[in-house]
Amino acid sequence: MLKKLFTSFFMTLATLAVFASVSAVRAQAPAAETIVVFPFENLSNHPEYNWIGESFSDALSSLLNKPGLIVVTSDERAVAFQRLRLPLTVLPSRATEIKIGRELKASMIVIGNFNVTLPATTTDKSGATTETKLATISGEARVVRINEGRMAGDVFDGSWAPRVYDFGGTVTDLQKMSGELAFQVLSQRDKTLSFSRNQLVQEATRVPPQAFEAFMKGLLTSANDPTREVYLKNAMKLYAKANGGAVYSQAAFELGQFYLSQRKLKEAAEYFAMVQKKEAHYGEAQFYAGLAYWKTGEVKKALELLVPLADEKVMPLVAVYNNAAAVSIEAARAEKKAEDRTRLLSQAITLLSRAADSSPDDTTVLFNYGFALFLNEKYSEAAEKLEHVVAADPRDGQAYFLLAKTQERAGKTDPATAADNQARIYLQASYAKWQTEWQKSQTIQNLSARSRDVLNQVDLTDLGRRQAVDAAKADNAQESLNKIKDLYQQGRDDEAMVEIRKLLILEPTNAEGYLISGQINQRRGDQEAAIAALKTAIFWENTHPLIDAHILLGRIFLERGDLGEARKYAASALTIDPNNPEAIALQRQVTLGRP
C-alpha cells in the first residue's frame, strides 16, 4: 500500500514537471501572426486603373497565406469597415488602416501605392511613329507592425531602417510583381523559408493575366450591373482556354452571387456548384447552391449539398443547420417509406436542436423545429416551440395555423380554438383552403419549412478566423511533431524534449508528443517521468490508439515487478492490434511473470 502511495506521488510530481516546463516556455513561443493587406492607392490621374490596387490586395492575401500567418480576407476586412462605420468605397488613411488592423486583431498590415504611365506615341526624325502598347506601373509597399508601432525593417549601422518594397513593370506583369512582393514580405519575417522566390511567382501567375484583369474589373463593377456578368464570364472563358477547360473557381463563385441577386436560381446553382473544394468560398458556394436547388424544387440535390455542410466541423452556423434541416423536412414529407421518413425527420430535429442551442430566439429556426416535431407526432414539444414564434410575431398566421393543429392533435381544445381564431385573422385568404385540406386529409401541404437565404457575414468571417487559427496551429503542430520524431530517431533527446515543450504549447492534448516524451524518459532511465508521460498519451489518444504507449507501459511495469499493471497494458495493446508482434511478446512475458 505504501509503495503504491509513493508511486502515485512521484507520478504526480512527474506530470506536474511536464506541465511546468510547458508553462515556463509558453511566453517564449511565437504565436501565428495575423496580417491585413489593404488595396494599394492609385496616385495617378487615371481612375480606370483603380482595379490594380484591389488586385494587389487580393493576390497578396492569397500568397501570404502560409504557415505561421493568418491572412484576413477581403470579406472580413469589409465587416471591419461596417463595424467602424466606414464606407467600403473610401480609401482609408494610414491611421484608419492601423485602427482597422487593431479591430481585426492583426499584428501586421501591408499598405502600398502605385503610379500609372499610359501607352505613349513617339515620333523619330524620319517622321515614323511608334507606340508603347501597354501601360506601365511603378510603386512601393510597406509593412507596418501594429504592436510595435513602426514599419518593418532592419537594423543598419545601429539604427532602425524601415524596409520599402519597390515594384514596377507592365500591367501584364502585375501577378509576377505580387509574387515577388509576397516573397520579400515573407523572407523579411522568416529568413528560412521552405520555398523559393520562383515557386511563389509561379503560384502568383497561375491565372492568365487577361483572365485576372477581367476578374478584378468584374469585382469592382456594381453588383447589379450587367457588365459584371460580362467581365466574369470572360474571365472564366480566358482561364479555361489557357488551362485545358479548367474552372476559374473565384469567378464562378462571383457569377453565382450575381445570378442569385437576379433571382436566376438555376444559373446560380450551376455556377456555385463549379467552385472547387480547395477554394476559400467553397462552403458558401455549397450553401447557396443548396438553397438555389431547394427553391427550384430539386430537394434531393439540395440535401446532398446542405447536410454534409452542416457537420459541426465544417460550417457550424445557424443558417446552415436551419436550411439543412428544412430541406430534410421537405424530403421527409415527400418520402413514402416510413423508415426513411422517420430518419429524415430525426435528422431535421437534430440539426434544429443545434441551431436552437446557438440561437434560442431565432423564430425561423423555432418555426421549423415546431414543424418537424409536429410531423414527428411530438405535439407538446412542437407547441412549445410554436408559442415562442407567435409571441415574437403575433401576426404570423402560418405559425398560428400550425399551432392550432398541434394543440388539436394534443387534445387541448381551448388553446387549439384560440390559435385557430388568430389564424383566421392573419392567414386571411389562405385559411379556407388550408382548413378544407386539413379536414379532408389531416395535412397542410401548402405550408413549407422556412429558409435562411443569406449567410451572416460576421458569423462567416468569425468562423473563417477560428478555422484559420486552428489550421495554423495544426500545421505548426505537425511540422513540430515531424521535427521531434527526427530528433528522437537521431538520439538527440535534449533537443527533442525542447521541441516537445513547444509542441505542447500549441497542442496541450497532443498524444504523440507525450508518447515520445515517455520514450525519451524511459531511454534515460527515468521510469516515473516515463510512466506519467505515457499515461497522459493514452489519456489524450483519440481515434488512433497509440499501441506503442501501451506496450512500453507494460514493459516498464513488468521490469518493476508490477505484474497486475503489466498484464493490464499487455491486454489493452492486444485489444488495439491482436497481431502486433511486440504486443504478443509482452503478453508471453507477463504470462511467464518475468522480463
C-alpha positions as CSV (number, residue, x, y, z in Angstrom):
1,M,0.0,0.0,0.0
2,L,2.8,2.4,1.0
3,K,4.6,1.5,-2.3
4,K,1.5,2.5,-4.3
5,L,1.2,5.8,-2.5
6,F,4.8,6.7,-3.2
7,T,4.4,5.6,-6.9
8,S,1.3,7.8,-7.2
9,F,3.1,10.7,-5.5
10,F,6.1,10.5,-7.8
11,M,3.9,10.2,-10.9
12,T,2.0,13.3,-9.9
13,L,5.3,15.1,-9.5
14,A,6.5,14.0,-12.9
15,T,3.3,15.1,-14.5
16,L,3.5,18.5,-12.8
17,A,7.1,18.8,-14.1
18,V,5.9,18.3,-17.7
19,F,3.3,21.0,-17.4
20,A,5.6,23.3,-15.5
21,S,8.1,23.0,-18.4
22,V,5.4,23.9,-20.8
23,S,4.4,26.9,-18.8
24,A,8.0,28.1,-18.5
25,V,8.4,28.4,-22.2
26,R,4.8,29.5,-23.0
27,A,5.8,33.2,-23.1
28,Q,8.7,32.5,-25.4
29,A,6.7,30.6,-28.1
30,P,5.8,32.6,-31.2
31,A,2.1,32.6,-32.0
32,A,0.8,32.7,-35.5
33,E,0.6,36.3,-36.7
34,T,-2.4,37.9,-38.4
35,I,-1.9,40.2,-41.4
36,V,-4.2,42.5,-43.3
37,V,-3.5,43.6,-46.9
38,F,-5.2,46.9,-47.9
39,P,-5.9,47.9,-51.5
40,F,-3.0,49.9,-52.9
41,E,-3.6,53.6,-53.6
42,N,-3.7,54.8,-57.2
43,L,-1.6,58.1,-57.2
44,S,-2.2,58.7,-60.9
45,N,-5.0,60.7,-62.6
46,H,-6.3,57.5,-64.3
47,P,-9.1,56.1,-62.2
48,E,-9.8,53.4,-64.8
49,Y,-6.8,51.6,-63.3
50,N,-8.1,51.6,-59.7
51,W,-8.7,47.9,-60.1
52,I,-4.9,47.4,-59.8
53,G,-5.0,48.5,-56.2
54,E,-7.6,45.9,-55.3
55,S,-5.7,43.3,-57.4
56,F,-2.6,43.7,-55.2
57,S,-4.7,43.2,-52.1
58,D,-6.4,40.1,-53.5
59,A,-3.2,38.5,-54.8
60,L,-1.1,39.2,-51.8
61,S,-3.8,38.0,-49.4
62,S,-3.7,34.6,-51.1
63,L,0.1,34.4,-51.5
64,L,0.9,35.4,-47.9
65,N,-1.4,32.6,-46.5
66,K,1.4,30.4,-45.4
67,P,2.1,28.5,-42.1
68,G,2.6,31.0,-39.3
69,L,0.5,33.7,-40.9
70,I,-3.3,34.1,-40.8
71,V,-4.4,36.4,-43.6
72,V,-7.6,38.5,-43.2
73,T,-9.9,38.0,-46.2
74,S,-11.5,40.9,-48.1
75,D,-14.8,39.8,-46.7
76,E,-13.5,40.0,-43.2
77,R,-12.0,43.4,-43.9
78,A,-15.4,44.6,-45.2
79,V,-17.0,43.5,-42.0
80,A,-14.4,45.6,-40.1
81,F,-15.3,48.6,-42.2
82,Q,-19.0,48.1,-41.3
83,R,-18.2,47.8,-37.6
84,L,-16.3,51.0,-37.8
85,R,-19.0,52.6,-40.0
86,L,-16.6,53.3,-42.8
87,P,-17.8,53.3,-46.5
88,L,-16.3,50.4,-48.4
89,T,-15.6,52.8,-51.3
90,V,-13.3,55.1,-49.3
91,L,-9.6,54.5,-49.2
92,P,-8.7,54.8,-45.5
93,S,-5.9,57.0,-44.2
94,R,-2.8,55.4,-42.6
95,A,-4.2,56.0,-39.1
96,T,-7.5,54.4,-40.1
97,E,-5.8,51.4,-41.6
98,I,-4.0,50.8,-38.3
99,K,-7.3,51.2,-36.5
100,I,-8.9,48.6,-38.8
101,G,-5.9,46.3,-38.2
102,R,-6.4,46.5,-34.5
103,E,-10.2,45.9,-34.9
104,L,-9.2,42.7,-36.7
105,K,-6.6,41.8,-34.0
106,A,-3.9,41.9,-36.6
107,S,-0.2,42.3,-35.8
108,M,0.8,43.5,-39.3
109,I,-0.7,45.4,-42.2
110,V,0.5,45.8,-45.7
111,I,0.0,49.1,-47.4
112,G,1.1,50.5,-50.8
113,N,0.6,52.9,-53.7
114,F,1.3,53.0,-57.4
115,N,1.5,55.3,-60.4
116,V,0.3,54.5,-63.9
117,T,2.1,55.6,-67.1
118,L,-0.2,55.3,-70.2
119,P,0.9,54.0,-73.6
120,A,2.8,56.8,-75.4
121,T,3.3,57.6,-79.0
122,T,6.7,58.9,-80.1
123,T,8.0,60.3,-83.5
124,D,11.5,59.8,-84.7
125,K,13.5,62.2,-87.1
126,S,12.1,60.5,-90.2
127,G,8.5,61.1,-89.0
128,A,7.8,57.5,-88.2
129,T,5.7,56.9,-85.1
130,T,6.0,54.1,-82.5
131,E,3.5,53.3,-79.8
132,T,4.1,51.7,-76.4
133,K,1.3,49.1,-76.4
134,L,1.0,48.5,-72.6
135,A,0.5,50.8,-69.6
136,T,3.3,50.5,-67.0
137,I,3.1,50.9,-63.3
138,S,5.6,51.7,-60.6
139,G,5.0,51.8,-56.9
140,E,6.1,50.8,-53.4
141,A,4.7,48.8,-50.5
142,R,5.4,48.8,-46.8
143,V,4.6,46.5,-43.8
144,V,3.5,48.2,-40.6
145,R,3.9,46.2,-37.4
146,I,1.0,47.4,-35.4
147,N,2.1,46.2,-32.0
148,E,5.5,47.8,-32.4
149,G,4.1,51.0,-33.9
150,R,6.6,51.2,-36.7
151,M,7.4,50.0,-40.2
152,A,9.0,46.6,-40.6
153,G,12.7,46.9,-41.4
154,D,16.3,46.1,-40.4
155,V,18.9,47.4,-38.1
156,F,21.6,49.2,-40.2
157,D,24.7,50.8,-38.6
158,G,23.0,50.6,-35.2
159,S,19.8,52.4,-36.4
160,W,16.4,51.2,-37.5
161,A,15.9,51.4,-41.2
162,P,12.3,50.8,-42.4
163,R,12.0,48.5,-45.4
164,V,10.4,49.8,-48.6
165,Y,9.4,47.2,-51.3
166,D,9.6,48.8,-54.7
167,F,7.9,47.2,-57.8
168,G,7.3,48.1,-61.4
169,G,6.6,46.8,-64.9
170,T,3.8,46.5,-67.4
171,V,0.2,45.8,-66.4
172,T,0.5,42.2,-67.7
173,D,3.3,41.6,-65.0
174,L,1.0,42.5,-62.1
175,Q,0.8,39.0,-60.8
176,K,4.6,38.5,-61.0
177,M,5.0,41.7,-59.1
178,S,2.6,40.4,-56.4
179,G,4.6,37.1,-56.2
180,E,7.9,39.0,-55.7
181,L,6.4,41.3,-53.2
182,A,4.9,38.4,-51.2
183,F,8.4,36.6,-51.2
184,Q,10.1,39.8,-49.9
185,V,7.5,40.2,-47.1
186,L,7.7,36.6,-46.1
187,S,11.5,36.4,-46.2
188,Q,11.8,39.6,-44.2
189,R,9.7,37.9,-41.5
190,D,11.4,34.5,-41.7
191,K,14.9,34.0,-43.2
192,T,14.5,30.2,-43.5
193,L,11.6,29.8,-45.9
194,S,10.9,26.4,-47.3
195,F,10.1,27.7,-50.8
196,S,11.9,29.9,-53.3
197,R,11.1,33.2,-55.0
198,N,10.4,31.4,-58.3
199,Q,8.0,29.0,-56.6
200,L,6.0,31.9,-55.2
201,V,6.0,33.7,-58.5
202,Q,4.7,30.5,-60.2
203,E,1.9,30.4,-57.6
204,A,1.1,34.0,-58.3
205,T,0.9,33.6,-62.0
206,R,-1.3,30.5,-62.3
207,V,-4.2,32.7,-63.5
208,P,-3.7,34.1,-67.0
209,P,-3.1,37.9,-66.9
210,Q,-6.1,38.8,-69.0
211,A,-8.4,36.5,-67.0
212,F,-7.2,38.0,-63.8
213,E,-7.7,41.5,-65.1
214,A,-11.3,40.7,-66.3
215,F,-12.0,39.1,-62.9
216,M,-10.8,42.1,-60.9
217,K,-12.7,44.5,-63.1
218,G,-15.8,42.4,-62.6
219,L,-15.4,42.6,-58.8
220,L,-15.2,46.3,-58.9
221,T,-18.3,46.7,-61.0
222,S,-21.7,47.3,-59.2
223,A,-23.3,44.1,-58.0
224,N,-26.4,44.5,-60.3
225,D,-24.6,45.9,-63.3
226,P,-24.9,43.6,-66.4
227,T,-21.2,44.5,-67.2
228,R,-20.2,42.5,-64.1
229,E,-21.6,39.3,-65.7
230,V,-19.7,40.0,-68.9
231,Y,-16.4,40.6,-67.1
232,L,-16.7,37.4,-65.0
233,K,-17.8,35.2,-67.9
234,N,-14.9,36.5,-69.9
235,A,-12.6,35.7,-67.0
236,M,-13.8,32.1,-66.9
237,K,-13.5,31.7,-70.7
238,L,-9.9,33.0,-70.7
239,Y,-9.0,30.9,-67.8
240,A,-10.5,27.7,-69.3
241,K,-8.8,28.4,-72.6
242,A,-5.4,28.6,-71.0
243,N,-5.9,25.7,-68.6
244,G,-7.4,23.0,-70.7
245,G,-11.0,23.7,-69.8
246,A,-10.4,24.1,-66.0
247,V,-12.8,26.2,-63.9
248,Y,-11.8,29.6,-62.5
249,S,-13.5,29.0,-59.1
250,Q,-13.3,32.6,-57.9
251,A,-15.1,33.9,-61.0
252,A,-17.6,31.0,-60.8
253,F,-18.5,32.0,-57.2
254,E,-19.0,35.7,-58.1
255,L,-21.2,34.7,-61.0
256,G,-23.2,32.5,-58.7
257,Q,-23.7,35.5,-56.4
258,F,-24.7,37.7,-59.4
259,Y,-27.3,35.3,-60.6
260,L,-28.6,34.7,-57.1
261,S,-29.2,38.5,-56.7
262,Q,-31.1,38.4,-60.0
263,R,-33.2,35.5,-58.8
264,K,-31.9,33.4,-61.7
265,L,-31.7,30.3,-59.4
266,K,-30.8,27.6,-61.9
267,E,-27.9,29.6,-63.2
268,A,-26.8,30.5,-59.7
269,A,-26.8,26.8,-58.7
270,E,-24.9,25.9,-61.8
271,Y,-22.0,28.3,-61.1
272,F,-21.9,27.7,-57.3
273,A,-21.6,24.0,-57.9
274,M,-18.4,24.7,-60.0
275,V,-16.5,26.1,-57.0
276,Q,-13.7,23.6,-56.1
277,K,-13.4,22.1,-52.7
278,K,-10.0,23.6,-52.0
279,E,-11.2,27.2,-52.6
280,A,-11.9,29.6,-49.7
281,H,-15.5,30.2,-50.8
282,Y,-16.4,26.5,-51.1
283,G,-18.6,26.3,-48.1
284,E,-20.5,29.5,-49.0
285,A,-20.9,28.1,-52.6
286,Q,-22.4,24.8,-51.3
287,F,-24.8,26.7,-49.1
288,Y,-26.1,28.9,-51.8
289,A,-26.2,26.1,-54.4
290,G,-28.2,24.1,-51.9
291,L,-30.6,27.0,-51.4
292,A,-31.0,27.5,-55.1
293,Y,-31.7,23.8,-55.8
294,W,-34.2,23.8,-52.9
295,K,-36.0,26.9,-54.3
296,T,-36.3,25.3,-57.7
297,G,-37.7,22.1,-56.3
298,E,-34.7,19.9,-56.6
299,V,-34.8,18.7,-52.9
300,K,-32.5,15.7,-53.4
301,K,-29.7,17.8,-54.8
302,A,-30.2,20.3,-52.0
303,L,-29.9,17.6,-49.4
304,E,-26.7,16.3,-51.0
305,L,-25.1,19.7,-50.6
306,L,-26.5,21.1,-47.3
307,V,-26.5,18.1,-45.0
308,P,-22.7,17.4,-45.3
309,L,-22.1,21.1,-44.9
310,A,-24.0,21.1,-41.5
311,D,-21.3,18.9,-40.0
312,E,-20.1,20.6,-36.8
313,K,-16.5,20.7,-38.1
314,V,-17.4,22.2,-41.4
315,M,-19.8,25.1,-41.1
316,P,-21.4,25.1,-37.7
317,L,-23.6,28.1,-38.4
318,V,-27.3,28.6,-37.6
319,A,-28.3,29.3,-41.2
320,V,-26.6,26.1,-42.4
321,Y,-28.2,24.0,-39.7
322,N,-31.6,25.6,-40.4
323,N,-31.5,25.1,-44.2
324,A,-30.2,21.5,-44.0
325,A,-33.0,20.7,-41.5
326,A,-35.7,22.5,-43.6
327,V,-34.7,20.5,-46.7
328,S,-34.8,17.3,-44.6
329,I,-38.3,18.2,-43.6
330,E,-39.4,18.7,-47.2
331,A,-37.8,15.4,-48.2
332,A,-39.5,13.6,-45.3
333,R,-42.9,15.0,-46.4
334,A,-42.4,13.6,-49.9
335,E,-40.9,10.3,-48.7
336,K,-43.2,7.2,-48.9
337,K,-41.1,4.7,-47.0
338,A,-41.8,5.0,-43.3
339,E,-38.3,4.3,-42.1
340,D,-36.7,6.9,-44.5
341,R,-39.3,9.4,-43.4
342,T,-38.5,8.8,-39.8
343,R,-34.8,9.1,-40.5
344,L,-35.1,12.4,-42.3
345,L,-37.3,13.9,-39.6
346,S,-34.9,12.7,-36.9
347,Q,-32.1,14.3,-38.9
348,A,-34.0,17.6,-39.1
349,I,-34.8,17.6,-35.4
350,T,-31.1,17.0,-34.5
351,L,-29.9,19.9,-36.7
352,L,-32.6,22.3,-35.4
353,S,-31.7,21.4,-31.9
354,R,-28.1,22.5,-32.6
355,A,-29.4,25.7,-34.3
356,A,-31.6,26.5,-31.3
357,D,-28.8,25.9,-28.9
358,S,-26.8,28.6,-30.8
359,S,-29.7,31.0,-31.4
360,P,-32.5,30.2,-29.0
361,D,-34.7,33.2,-30.1
362,D,-34.4,32.7,-33.8
363,T,-38.1,32.4,-35.0
364,T,-37.2,30.8,-38.3
365,V,-35.4,28.0,-36.5
366,L,-38.2,27.7,-33.9
367,F,-40.9,27.5,-36.6
368,N,-39.1,24.7,-38.4
369,Y,-38.3,23.0,-35.1
370,G,-42.0,23.0,-34.3
371,F,-43.0,21.9,-37.8
372,A,-40.5,18.9,-37.6
373,L,-41.8,17.9,-34.1
374,F,-45.4,18.1,-35.3
375,L,-44.6,15.8,-38.3
376,N,-42.9,13.5,-35.8
377,E,-46.0,13.5,-33.7
378,K,-44.3,15.1,-30.7
379,Y,-47.1,17.6,-30.2
380,S,-46.4,19.1,-26.8
381,E,-42.8,19.9,-27.7
382,A,-44.0,21.3,-31.1
383,A,-46.5,23.6,-29.4
384,E,-43.8,24.9,-27.0
385,K,-41.6,26.0,-30.0
386,L,-44.5,27.5,-31.9
387,E,-45.8,29.5,-29.0
388,H,-42.4,31.3,-28.9
389,V,-42.8,32.1,-32.6
390,V,-46.3,33.7,-32.3
391,A,-45.1,35.5,-29.1
392,A,-42.3,37.1,-31.2
393,D,-44.6,37.9,-34.1
394,P,-48.3,38.0,-33.2
395,R,-49.2,38.4,-36.9
396,D,-47.7,35.1,-38.1
397,G,-50.8,33.4,-39.5
398,Q,-49.0,30.3,-40.6
399,A,-47.5,29.7,-37.2
400,Y,-50.9,30.2,-35.6
401,F,-52.5,27.7,-38.0
402,L,-49.8,25.1,-37.3
403,L,-50.0,25.7,-33.6
404,A,-53.8,25.2,-33.7
405,K,-53.4,21.8,-35.4
406,T,-50.7,20.9,-33.0
407,Q,-52.9,21.7,-30.0
408,E,-55.8,19.9,-31.6
409,R,-53.7,16.7,-32.0
410,A,-52.5,17.0,-28.4
411,G,-56.2,17.1,-27.3
412,K,-56.0,20.7,-26.0
413,T,-59.3,22.1,-27.3
414,D,-59.3,25.6,-25.8
415,P,-55.7,26.5,-26.9
416,A,-56.4,25.0,-30.3
417,T,-59.5,27.1,-30.7
418,A,-57.7,30.3,-29.6
419,A,-54.8,29.7,-32.0
420,D,-57.3,28.9,-34.8
421,N,-59.1,32.2,-34.3
422,Q,-55.8,34.1,-34.7
423,A,-55.0,32.0,-37.8
424,R,-58.4,33.1,-39.3
425,I,-57.5,36.7,-38.8
426,Y,-53.9,36.7,-40.0
427,L,-53.9,33.9,-42.6
428,Q,-56.8,35.5,-44.4
429,A,-57.2,34.3,-48.0
430,S,-55.3,31.0,-47.4
431,Y,-57.2,30.0,-44.3
432,A,-60.3,28.5,-46.0
433,K,-58.2,26.4,-48.5
434,W,-55.8,25.2,-45.7
435,Q,-58.7,24.3,-43.4
436,T,-60.5,22.4,-46.1
437,E,-57.4,20.4,-46.9
438,W,-56.9,19.7,-43.2
439,Q,-60.5,18.4,-42.8
440,K,-60.1,16.1,-45.8
441,S,-56.6,14.7,-45.3
442,Q,-55.3,16.0,-42.0
443,T,-52.3,17.5,-43.8
444,I,-51.0,21.0,-44.5
445,Q,-49.4,20.6,-47.9
446,N,-49.2,24.3,-48.7
447,L,-47.2,25.0,-45.6
448,S,-43.4,24.9,-46.2
449,A,-40.3,24.9,-44.0
450,R,-38.7,28.3,-43.8
451,S,-35.3,29.1,-45.2
452,R,-32.5,31.4,-44.3
453,D,-31.5,33.0,-47.6
454,V,-28.3,34.8,-46.5
455,L,-25.3,33.8,-44.5
456,N,-24.4,36.3,-41.8
457,Q,-21.1,37.7,-43.0
458,V,-20.0,38.5,-39.4
459,D,-20.6,34.8,-38.4
460,L,-18.9,33.6,-41.5
461,T,-15.8,35.7,-41.0
462,D,-15.6,34.8,-37.3
463,L,-15.9,31.1,-38.3
464,G,-13.2,31.6,-41.0
465,R,-10.9,33.2,-38.4
466,R,-11.4,30.4,-36.0
467,Q,-10.7,27.8,-38.7
468,A,-7.7,29.7,-39.9
469,V,-6.3,29.8,-36.4
470,D,-7.0,26.1,-35.9
471,A,-5.4,25.2,-39.3
472,A,-2.3,27.3,-38.5
473,K,-2.0,25.5,-35.1
474,A,-2.4,22.1,-36.8
475,D,0.2,23.0,-39.5
476,N,2.7,24.2,-36.9
477,A,2.0,21.2,-34.6
478,Q,2.5,18.7,-37.4
479,E,5.7,20.4,-38.5
480,S,6.9,20.4,-34.9
481,L,6.0,16.7,-34.4
482,N,7.9,15.7,-37.6
483,K,11.0,17.6,-36.2
484,I,10.6,15.8,-32.9
485,K,10.4,12.4,-34.5
486,D,13.6,13.1,-36.5
487,L,15.5,14.3,-33.4
488,Y,14.3,11.2,-31.4
489,Q,15.4,8.8,-34.2
490,Q,18.9,10.5,-34.2
491,G,19.2,10.1,-30.4
492,R,19.2,13.9,-29.9
493,D,17.0,13.6,-26.8
494,D,17.7,17.0,-25.2
495,E,16.8,18.9,-28.4
496,A,13.7,16.7,-28.8
497,M,12.4,17.5,-25.3
498,V,12.8,21.2,-26.0
499,E,10.7,20.8,-29.1
500,I,8.1,18.7,-27.3
501,R,7.6,21.5,-24.8
502,K,7.0,23.9,-27.7
503,L,4.6,21.4,-29.3
504,L,2.6,21.1,-26.1
505,I,2.1,24.8,-26.0
506,L,0.5,24.7,-29.5
507,E,-1.5,21.5,-28.7
508,P,-1.6,20.6,-25.0
509,T,-3.5,17.4,-25.8
510,N,-1.1,16.1,-28.5
511,A,-0.8,12.4,-27.6
512,E,2.2,11.7,-29.8
513,G,4.1,14.4,-28.1
514,Y,3.6,12.8,-24.7
515,L,4.4,9.3,-26.2
516,I,7.8,10.5,-27.5
517,S,8.4,12.2,-24.1
518,G,7.7,8.9,-22.4
519,Q,10.0,7.0,-24.8
520,I,12.9,9.5,-24.1
521,N,12.4,9.4,-20.3
522,Q,12.4,5.6,-20.5
523,R,15.6,5.6,-22.5
524,R,17.1,7.9,-19.9
525,G,16.1,5.6,-17.1
526,D,13.6,7.9,-15.5
527,Q,10.7,5.5,-15.2
528,E,8.4,7.8,-13.1
529,A,8.5,10.6,-15.7
530,A,8.1,8.0,-18.5
531,I,5.0,6.4,-16.8
532,A,3.4,9.9,-16.3
533,A,4.0,10.9,-19.9
534,L,2.8,7.6,-21.4
535,K,-0.3,7.6,-19.3
536,T,-1.0,11.1,-20.4
537,A,-0.5,10.0,-24.0
538,I,-3.1,7.2,-23.6
539,F,-5.5,9.7,-21.9
540,W,-5.4,12.0,-24.9
541,E,-5.3,9.4,-27.6
542,N,-8.3,9.7,-29.9
543,T,-9.5,7.7,-32.9
544,H,-6.0,6.3,-33.4
545,P,-4.8,4.5,-30.2
546,L,-1.1,4.6,-29.6
547,I,-0.2,1.0,-29.2
548,D,3.5,1.9,-28.5
549,A,2.4,3.7,-25.3
550,H,0.5,0.6,-24.0
551,I,3.4,-1.7,-24.9
552,L,6.1,0.5,-23.3
553,L,4.0,0.9,-20.1
554,G,3.6,-2.8,-19.9
555,R,7.3,-3.4,-20.2
556,I,8.1,-0.7,-17.6
557,F,5.7,-2.2,-15.1
558,L,7.0,-5.7,-15.8
559,E,10.5,-4.5,-15.2
560,R,9.3,-3.0,-11.9
561,G,7.7,-6.3,-10.9
562,D,4.1,-5.0,-11.0
563,L,2.5,-7.9,-12.9
564,G,-1.0,-6.6,-12.4
565,E,-0.3,-3.3,-14.3
566,A,1.9,-5.1,-16.8
567,R,-1.0,-7.6,-17.7
568,K,-3.4,-4.7,-18.0
569,Y,-1.4,-2.9,-20.6
570,A,-0.5,-6.1,-22.4
571,A,-4.2,-6.8,-22.7
572,S,-5.0,-3.3,-23.9
573,A,-2.2,-3.5,-26.5
574,L,-3.6,-6.8,-27.9
575,T,-7.1,-5.2,-28.0
576,I,-5.8,-2.5,-30.3
577,D,-3.9,-4.9,-32.5
578,P,-4.1,-8.7,-31.8
579,N,-1.4,-9.4,-34.4
580,N,1.2,-6.9,-33.2
581,P,4.4,-8.9,-32.6
582,E,5.6,-6.7,-29.7
583,A,2.2,-6.9,-28.0
584,I,2.2,-10.7,-28.4
585,A,5.8,-10.9,-27.0
586,L,4.8,-8.7,-24.0
587,Q,1.8,-11.0,-23.3
588,R,4.1,-14.0,-23.3
589,Q,6.4,-12.3,-20.8
590,V,3.7,-11.3,-18.4
591,T,2.2,-14.8,-18.6
592,L,5.6,-16.2,-17.6
593,G,5.9,-13.5,-14.9
594,R,9.3,-12.3,-15.7
595,P,11.0,-9.6,-18.0
